[in-house]
Each structure stands twice: as structure tokens, then as C-alpha cells.
């Protein structure tokens, strides 16, 4: 249909969302799911690199959600986080066993949580992600960032 510019985000650490951590007695990530995400991400990168020379005018930016999340989890304090495993809104263990509903427990320090609910990033995490992909460090976008794409 003529589209030639694409901003694509790969999969993050799917096995580290609070809903899955709550299933583990120690609150650990599900490594098998993260390995599957990494495999998908490798295939996606390869597919895009192969498409570019075959589709005249194709311009894309591939954002590395997986790498950004790994970096954040390795040093959460740098981004101002004190909680990378639990949700800010929900119920049960890690506030991740029940959905975020009007009568749910809500944390008092939402900007210090990576996750808002069982599956979704917090507003701060979304903002930092958008900044990293738009015009942040080159390590998180390839071959160009979203600002250059726009």
C-alpha cells in the first residue's frame, strides 16, 4: 500500500512481568519465556535487515525493549526505581495476582515502580522508554532512532 517508514519495538523481558513473577515462590522471572522473546527478537532483527535492501525506500527504526529492560533491571536506581518486580496497583502477592480495579491497593510511590499493574509499565517507565527510543542512546535503536525516522 506504499508505506515505507516503520517504527518497530521488539519484545521486552516478558518473563519478568509481575503476573509471572507472582507464580514463582522467590518472585523470579520466567527465564524460558525471556529466552523465547530473545529468539523472536533476533529473528525480527534479521528479517528487517534482509528486507531493507529488497524494498526500495524502506526506512525503519527497531527499538530494543529487551535491552532497555535488561539495563533497567540491572541497575534500577539509575532510573529512580525501587521496585522492579511488583505492580503498583492490584491485589495479592506482588500486587500481581489480581487486576487493578477501583477497590485495589495502589502504591504511594508509583514513579518508583516499573510496572503499573500485572502486565503494563508504569507511566514513568513508559516515559523513559519513549525518551530512549525517540532520541536516546544509540544502543536502544537501530539503524536510526525514532526522531530521525520522523
C-alpha positions in Angstrom: 0.0 0.0 0.0 3.0 2.2 -0.2 4.1 2.5 3.4 7.9 2.8 3.7 8.6 4.2 7.2 8.2 1.9 10.2 8.9 2.3 13.9 9.1 -1.2 15.4 9.6 -2.3 19.0 10.8 -5.7 19.9 9.7 -7.8 22.8 10.8 -6.9 26.3 11.5 -9.3 29.2 8.1 -10.9 29.0 9.0 -13.4 31.7 9.6 -10.6 34.2 6.1 -9.1 34.3 4.6 -9.2 37.9 1.9 -11.6 37.0 4.5 -14.3 36.1 6.9 -13.4 38.9 4.0 -13.9 41.4 3.8 -17.5 40.3 7.4 -18.2 41.4 8.0 -18.7 45.2 11.0 -16.4 45.1 9.4 -13.9 42.7 11.9 -14.7 40.0 11.5 -14.1 36.3 10.4 -17.0 34.0 13.7 -17.5 32.1 12.2 -19.7 29.4 9.8 -17.0 28.3 12.6 -14.5 28.2 14.7 -16.9 26.1 11.8 -17.2 23.6 11.5 -13.4 23.4 15.2 -13.1 22.8 14.9 -15.7 19.9 12.0 -13.8 18.4 13.9 -10.5 18.7 16.9 -12.0 16.9 14.7 -13.3 14.1 13.0 -9.9 13.8 16.3 -8.0 13.6 17.4 -10.4 10.8 14.2 -10.2 8.9 14.3 -6.4 8.9 17.9 -6.2 7.8 17.1 -8.6 4.9 14.0 -6.6 3.9 15.7 -3.2 3.6 17.8 -4.0 0.5 14.8 -5.7 -1.2 12.2 -2.9 -0.6 13.3 0.4 -2.2 12.7 3.3 0.1 12.2 1.2 3.2 13.3 3.1 6.3 12.8 1.7 9.8 13.9 2.0 13.3 14.0 -1.1 15.5 13.7 -0.2 19.2 15.3 -2.6 21.7 12.8 -3.0 24.5 14.5 -6.2 25.6 17.9 -4.5 26.1 16.4 -1.4 27.7 14.5 -3.6 30.2 17.7 -5.6 30.9 19.6 -2.4 31.6 16.9 -1.1 33.9 16.6 -4.3 35.9 20.4 -4.5 36.2 20.6 -1.0 37.8 17.1 0.2 38.7 18.3 3.0 41.0 19.8 4.9 38.0 16.3 5.3 36.6 14.8 6.1 40.1 13.1 2.7 40.6 12.9 1.0 44.0 10.6 -1.8 42.8 11.2 -3.7 39.6 9.3 -6.9 40.4 5.9 -5.9 41.8 3.0 -4.0 40.5 1.8 -0.6 41.8 -1.9 -1.4 41.5 -3.5 -4.8 42.1 -4.0 -7.4 44.8 -2.3 -10.4 46.2 1.4 -11.2 46.2 3.5 -8.5 44.4 0.1 -6.8 43.8 0.1 -9.1 40.8 -2.4 -11.8 41.5 -5.4 -9.7 40.8 -6.2 -7.0 38.3 -6.1 -3.3 39.0 -9.7 -2.4 39.9 -11.3 0.6 41.6 -11.0 -1.1 45.0 -7.4 -2.4 44.5 -4.4 -1.5 46.6 -2.4 1.3 45.0 1.2 2.1 46.0 2.0 5.5 47.2 5.2 5.8 45.2 4.1 5.0 41.7 7.0 6.7 40.0 9.3 4.2 41.7 7.7 1.1 40.2 8.5 -0.2 36.7 5.0 -1.8 36.5 1.7 -0.2 37.0 -0.3 -3.4 37.1 0.2 -7.2 36.5 1.4 -6.7 32.9 1.8 -3.0 32.0 4.6 -0.5 32.6 4.1 2.5 34.8 3.7 6.0 33.4 7.3 6.8 34.4 8.5 3.6 32.7 6.6 4.4 29.5 8.0 8.0 29.5 11.6 6.8 30.0 11.1 4.2 27.2 9.7 6.7 24.8 12.6 9.1 25.5 15.1 6.3 25.0 13.6 5.3 21.7 12.9 8.8 20.3 16.3 10.3 20.8 18.1 8.4 23.5 21.3 6.3 23.4 22.0 4.6 20.0 22.2 1.3 21.8 18.4 1.1 22.0 17.5 1.8 18.4 18.9 0.6 15.1 19.7 1.7 12.4 18.3 5.1 13.4 16.2 6.4 16.3 12.5 7.4 16.1 13.3 11.1 15.8 15.5 10.5 12.7 12.8 8.3 11.3 10.1 11.0 11.8 
